[in-house]
Amino acid sequence: MEVSGVRAPSPTPDETTEPYQWRWLILVAMIVAEVMDLLDASIVNVAGPDLEKSLGAGSVGLQWVIGGYALTLGAGLVLGGRLGDRYGRRRIFLIGLAAFTAASLLCALAPNIESLIAFRLLQGTAGAMLLPQGLGLLRENFSGPELTKVFAVFGPVLGLGGIIGPVLGGFLIEGDFFGLGWRSVFLVNLPIGLTALIVAAKFVPKQPGDRAVRVDLTGAALVALSCGLLVLPLNQGQEDGWPLWTWLSMAASAIGFALFALQQRRTAAAGREPLVTPGLLRKPAFTVGLGGIALFFGGLIGTQLVLTLFLQIGRHFTAGEAGLGNLPLAVGTAIGGAVSGAFLADRIGRRVLQIGPLVQLAGAALLWAELDRLDAASFAIRDIAPGVAVAGVGAGMVIAALFSFILAAVDDDEIGSASGVLSAVQAVGGSIGVAVFGSVFFAQARTGDFIDGFHRALIVQACLLTVFLAITFLLPPKGRPEEEQHGAATQPATGSDAEQHLTA
């Protein structure tokens, strides 16, 4: 097989195969594309006031713009991995990247809030096709010590992408380049996406997919429908006064997820390939781990949104100032993650997942006290930075280790399916967090009591962290080694192990 006049690598390179000479450009293309997606997960957090002025977006519209993206991303991640397995990861990566770039343009051109929400849902769907392909493509083109180096670069860079989202978003909106305002948040994806598309199309070698892989569209439809039935009432309930339909919708969501589990077992029993390995759902540690991920990331992403809303709406920060106001959280998260990932998780095992939420709770308590002492006339981010940073340290400790302990509960041949499910639940949990915490904050913000709105959000987070802390005692005492989390040491490359890309 020839790519740009150079022989492509074999599907599973090893020490005796001459490495593909353009392989490092593949790493660049993967990183650029996936950082672009990561930025879009958080870059619009600071766009609330501008969206309200430009498109008349209310609180519900803003929640959909932010959380809707994570909803369709999470609902489609596992399906996206299967499509890569069947049709080839390069092909699905290019399709996903092109669709993501096009959806970004549509978002920038949106004439009203309804269109923007629809285009954000489309953008999340494109991200679900794009993201699961990255690690599989890297494993096809790197091996041995080089693959270890790739993972060492890949993870931290993706983490940085998640951290700088609000900062970059604030810079672009406040800069108001060419009078574009919030639209520049999406337009910035065009040159980045097109460049990554050209590089990937030219230098990523073609590898055939496995047409024997069956794509479980029924299971995918059940997941998407169940997720939508859950998030819709959580977004709309507060605005509409929690009518009967909201409760019926949430009940229907629970039934839908139960039907999905049943359908997956029957699909496997019939000899067909299910979307999720049914054996995973029979492992108690993995099942409770799913709940833990949803609770943890729902609380983390929800409180980050509330922090941004408090700064912009409650304290009239500009978009740029609100973006910079997220730096204490970002720095604290980076410090906690570095300490946990470098040595703490290996030395103390599961206890790092118990210390982390306790540190977060301490940060929340400190932030509560700081909010009580605020002087509205002289407020600056330094007044709440200590509490926010301490909470970030605790969050980082958990983020760096959580997946490894949950994956330790599954068999080696289940890692691909398990990590894809964990990533999907993480994204959907974030969408639920946006809906719940946004509703809690806006319920008080309408009365002008922004501090009480923040207080109530901290109470909700404390409840979620308490339940998460209890769940950690049910997880394995030791985590799975980093290289095995990516499937490199246990199985051939598969697009089903969607990246743990949102863990930043």
VENLIN-V309543 format. One line per field, one symbol per residue. ss: DSSP state (H for helix, E for strand, C for the rest). A space follows every 10 residues. Layout:
ss: ???
This chain:
ss: CEECCEECCC CCCCCCCCCC CCHHHHHHHH HHHHHHHHHH HHHHHHHHHH HHHHHCCCHH HHHHHHHHHH HHHHHHHHHH HHHHHHHCHH HHHHHHHHHH HHHHHHHHHC CCHHHHHHHH HHHHHHHHHH HCCHHHHHHH HCCHHHHHHH HHHHHHHHHH HHHHHHHHHH HHHHHCHHHC HHHHHHHHHH HHHHHHHHHH HHHCCCCCCC CCCCCCHHHH HHHHHHHHHH HHHHHHHHHH CCCHHHHHHH HHHHHHHHHH HHHHHHHHHC CCCCCCCHHH HHCHHHHHHH HHHHHHHHHH HHHHHHHHHH HHHHCCCCHH HHHHHCHHHH HHHHHHHHHH HHHHHHHHCC HHHHHHHHHH HHHHHHHHHH HHCCCHHHCC CHHHHHHHHH HHHHHHHHHC CHHHHHHCCC CHHHHHHHHH HHHHHHHHHH HHHHHHHHHH HHHHHCCCCH HHHHHHHHHH HHHHHHHHHH HHCCCCCCCC CHHHHCCCCC CCCCCCCCCC HHHC
